[in-house]
Amino acid sequence: MRALILLLAFVACTGTTAAQPVPEDWPVAAEADVASVDAILAAVYDVISGPAGPRDWDRFKSLFRPEARLIPIASTPDGSFPMYWSPGEYAERASGWFAQQGFFEVEIARTMEQYGPMTHLFSTYESYDAADAPEPFARGINSFQLFNDGDRWWVVNIYWQAETGALPIPDQYLPGG
């Protein structure tokens, strides 16, 4: 009961009374891309992967709620910090790099927790510069937050950390872990 009261108080203070609608000009997802947790993760990895060249950014955006965020942890000599991008901002920033660089990201392990319409996944990935590259050039963990609205799955956030020498991926998030 207390949680309901807090939610109602939040709604009253913010004026939020309905779900945020998806703008009419937001790309519509293919049903197969958003039908299940497996499908939406496969679609995310598929749309960003490929040889050097353009990506299908409308397909990419269609997987996300418009207010979603992509949040990489950036590391500098002065420390680490999160960066925050909308799906559109990510597409703008990544387009130039993908135009010049092959990039293939594959999921190698997954842990998942689900409660009602929300799902959280740690998706351990490897990144390759070619589909047939023998070794990955990077590994890390994508933390996906997903939401099911009763009709489809949506990506709400992807928050990720690349593996470093000082921060290896724990065994529990690797295949067989």
C-alpha positions as CSV (number, residue, x, y, z in Angstrom):
1,M,0.0,0.0,0.0
2,R,2.8,2.4,0.9
3,A,4.4,1.9,-2.6
4,L,1.1,2.8,-4.2
5,I,0.8,5.9,-2.1
6,L,4.4,6.9,-3.1
7,L,3.6,6.3,-6.8
8,L,0.4,8.4,-6.6
9,A,2.3,11.2,-4.8
10,F,5.0,11.1,-7.5
11,V,2.3,11.3,-10.2
12,A,0.6,14.2,-8.5
13,C,3.9,16.1,-8.2
14,T,5.1,15.5,-11.7
15,G,1.8,15.8,-13.5
16,T,2.5,12.4,-15.1
17,T,-0.9,10.6,-15.5
18,A,-0.4,8.3,-18.5
19,A,2.3,6.3,-20.2
20,Q,4.6,8.3,-22.3
21,P,3.4,7.8,-25.8
22,V,5.7,6.8,-28.6
23,P,5.9,9.6,-31.2
24,E,4.1,8.9,-34.4
25,D,7.4,9.4,-36.4
26,W,9.2,6.8,-34.2
27,P,10.2,3.8,-36.4
28,V,7.9,0.8,-36.0
29,A,9.7,-2.5,-35.0
30,A,9.3,-5.7,-37.0
31,E,7.2,-8.0,-34.8
32,A,9.9,-10.7,-35.0
33,D,12.4,-8.3,-33.5
34,V,10.4,-7.6,-30.3
35,A,8.4,-10.8,-29.7
36,S,10.7,-12.1,-26.9
37,V,13.7,-11.3,-24.8
38,D,15.8,-13.6,-27.1
39,A,14.5,-11.8,-30.2
40,I,15.1,-8.3,-29.0
41,L,18.7,-9.1,-27.9
42,A,19.4,-10.8,-31.1
43,A,18.1,-7.8,-33.0
44,V,20.2,-5.3,-31.0
45,Y,23.4,-7.3,-31.7
46,D,22.4,-7.9,-35.3
47,V,21.7,-4.3,-36.2
48,I,25.0,-3.0,-34.8
49,S,27.1,-5.8,-36.3
50,G,28.4,-5.9,-39.9
51,P,31.2,-5.0,-42.2
52,A,32.3,-1.4,-42.6
53,G,29.3,0.6,-43.9
54,P,26.0,2.0,-42.8
55,R,23.7,0.4,-40.2
56,D,19.9,0.3,-40.3
57,W,19.4,3.1,-37.7
58,D,15.6,3.0,-38.0
59,R,15.6,-0.7,-37.1
60,F,17.9,0.1,-34.2
61,K,15.7,2.9,-32.9
62,S,12.6,0.8,-33.2
63,L,13.9,-1.5,-30.6
64,F,14.1,1.2,-27.9
65,R,11.7,3.4,-26.1
66,P,12.3,6.9,-27.3
67,E,13.4,8.1,-23.8
68,A,15.8,5.1,-23.5
69,R,19.5,5.6,-22.8
70,L,22.7,4.0,-24.0
71,I,25.3,4.4,-21.2
72,P,28.9,3.3,-21.8
73,I,31.4,3.6,-19.0
74,A,34.2,5.8,-20.4
75,S,37.7,5.4,-18.9
76,T,40.2,8.2,-19.0
77,P,43.5,8.7,-17.2
78,D,41.5,10.7,-14.6
79,G,39.0,8.0,-13.9
80,S,35.8,6.4,-15.2
81,F,32.4,8.0,-15.8
82,P,29.1,7.2,-17.5
83,M,28.1,8.9,-20.7
84,Y,24.4,9.2,-21.6
85,W,23.0,9.0,-25.2
86,S,19.6,8.6,-26.6
87,P,19.2,6.0,-29.4
88,G,19.4,8.9,-31.9
89,E,22.5,10.3,-30.3
90,Y,24.2,6.9,-30.3
91,A,23.3,6.5,-34.0
92,E,24.8,9.9,-34.8
93,R,28.0,9.2,-32.8
94,A,28.5,5.7,-34.1
95,S,27.7,6.2,-37.8
96,G,31.1,7.6,-38.7
97,W,33.0,4.8,-37.0
98,F,30.8,2.1,-38.4
99,A,31.2,3.5,-41.9
100,Q,34.9,2.9,-41.7
101,Q,35.2,-0.1,-39.3
102,G,33.8,-3.6,-39.4
103,F,32.2,-4.5,-36.1
104,F,30.7,-7.7,-35.0
105,E,29.4,-8.1,-31.4
106,V,28.2,-11.4,-30.2
107,E,26.7,-12.5,-26.9
108,I,28.8,-15.3,-25.3
109,A,26.9,-15.6,-21.9
110,R,23.8,-14.2,-20.2
111,T,22.3,-13.9,-16.8
112,M,18.7,-12.8,-16.5
113,E,16.3,-11.7,-13.8
114,Q,12.7,-10.9,-14.4
115,Y,9.9,-9.4,-12.3
116,G,6.5,-8.7,-14.0
117,P,7.0,-6.6,-17.1
118,M,10.6,-5.7,-16.4
119,T,13.7,-7.8,-17.2
120,H,17.4,-7.2,-16.4
121,L,20.1,-9.0,-18.2
122,F,23.9,-9.1,-18.0
123,S,24.9,-10.0,-21.6
124,T,28.6,-10.8,-21.8
125,Y,29.9,-9.9,-25.3
126,E,32.9,-10.3,-27.5
127,S,33.6,-7.7,-30.3
128,Y,35.4,-8.6,-33.5
129,D,36.5,-6.4,-36.5
130,A,35.4,-9.1,-39.0
131,A,32.9,-11.9,-39.0
132,D,35.7,-14.5,-39.4
133,A,38.3,-12.8,-37.0
134,P,39.9,-15.5,-34.9
135,E,40.1,-13.4,-31.7
136,P,38.0,-10.6,-30.3
137,F,39.5,-7.2,-29.9
138,A,37.3,-6.4,-26.9
139,R,35.0,-8.0,-24.4
140,G,32.6,-6.6,-21.8
141,I,29.2,-6.8,-20.2
142,N,26.1,-5.1,-21.5
143,S,23.5,-4.5,-18.8
144,F,20.1,-4.5,-20.6
145,Q,16.9,-3.2,-19.0
146,L,13.9,-4.4,-20.9
147,F,10.2,-3.7,-20.6
148,N,7.2,-5.6,-21.9
149,D,4.1,-3.5,-22.4
150,G,1.9,-6.5,-23.1
151,D,2.3,-6.2,-26.9
152,R,6.1,-6.2,-27.3
153,W,9.5,-5.9,-25.7
154,W,11.3,-2.5,-25.5
155,V,14.9,-1.7,-24.6
156,V,14.8,0.9,-21.8
157,N,18.6,1.1,-21.2
158,I,21.8,-0.5,-22.2
159,Y,24.6,0.3,-19.7
160,W,27.9,-1.3,-20.5
161,Q,31.5,-1.7,-19.3
162,A,34.3,-3.0,-21.4
163,E,36.7,-5.4,-19.9
164,T,40.2,-4.0,-19.0
165,G,43.3,-5.6,-17.5
166,A,42.4,-4.0,-14.2
167,L,38.7,-5.1,-14.5
168,P,38.5,-8.6,-15.9
169,I,35.0,-10.2,-16.5
170,P,34.2,-12.3,-13.4
171,D,33.9,-16.0,-14.1
172,Q,30.2,-16.1,-13.2
173,Y,29.5,-13.9,-16.3
174,L,31.5,-16.1,-18.7
175,P,30.3,-19.2,-20.5
176,G,30.0,-22.0,-18.0
177,G,30.2,-19.6,-15.1
